[in-house]
Amino acid sequence: MEPAQRLTHVSEDGTLRMVDVTAKPVSSRQAVAKGEILAQPETVALIAGGLVPKGNVFEAARIAGIMAAKRTGNLIPLCHPLGITGVDVSFSVESCRIGVEVSVSTADRTGVEMEALTGVAVALLTIYDMCKAVDKGMVISNVRLMKKTGGRSGTYVRAEGGKQPPAPMQPVAPITISKGEGRKKVEDRGEPSGRQDAERRRGRRERRKG
């Protein structure tokens, strides 16, 4: 693995650590993250019209996103507490979805990607909390980093609709416990097992006859 790809929060002996950034220079940094919540059109209409019984959903989510960005160092174990200099939370509305975008700025020794992502996640959770009485089927989705600037790694910009994420890992064959035999049995779903089952049943019948 190349040095730039190593997990900096993991020591050589496998223990976790908070990375020491003392020697890094202070620089201007920014991160932008987005996410969305999918809901019934009627729910989105209630939110957009300010008709949700709990109150103004957008303003509650905006304050929650700002607070979450400022408290990220207390929520994510190995994040550094940073002096956030600015947080902006904005919303976009479509017929069946509400999008959230959070931009975070700082002048510090490490980036604010986690602050932006945490702000988006908590803002979306707040929308769910405000509206769950009328729509429990809402789905929070697609929380992702859109852009970051500053620091040694420079600028990153996500190309929407570009490079696809890695394919998910193949599921492991399930392990079940055989009630009669009291031992673990691995079932290989990729191969037919009818012949093996027939042989087992035949063996049991022969043992009973004997």
MODA-V403725 format. One line per field, one symbol per residue. ss: DSSP state (H for helix, E for strand, C for the rest). psi: psi as a letter, one per 20 degrees, with the letter a starting at -180 (. if undefined). A space follows every 10 residues. Layout:
BEGIN
ss: ???
psi: ???
END
This chain:
BEGIN
ss: CCHHHCCCCE CCCCCECCCC CCCCCCEEEE EEEEEEEECC HHHHHHHHCC CCCCCCHHHH HHHHHHHHHH CHHHHCCCCC CCCEEEEEEE EEEECCEEEE EEEEEEEECC CCHHHHHHHH HHHHHHHHHH HCCCCCCCEE EEEEEEEEEC CCCCCEECCC CCCCCCCCCC CCCCEEEECC CCEEEECCCC CCCHHHHHHH HHHHHHHHHC
psi: pqhiiqoiip rhjiqqqppo jgiqqprpqq qpqrrqpprq hhghggghik jphhbogghg hggggggghh jhhihogjqp pqnpippppr qqpahjqpqp ppppqrnair rkghggghgg ghgghhgggh jhhinijqpp qkpqphqqqr rhibppppnp jdpqrqqqqp qqpqpqpogh ikrqppooii qpjhgggghg hghgghhhh.
END
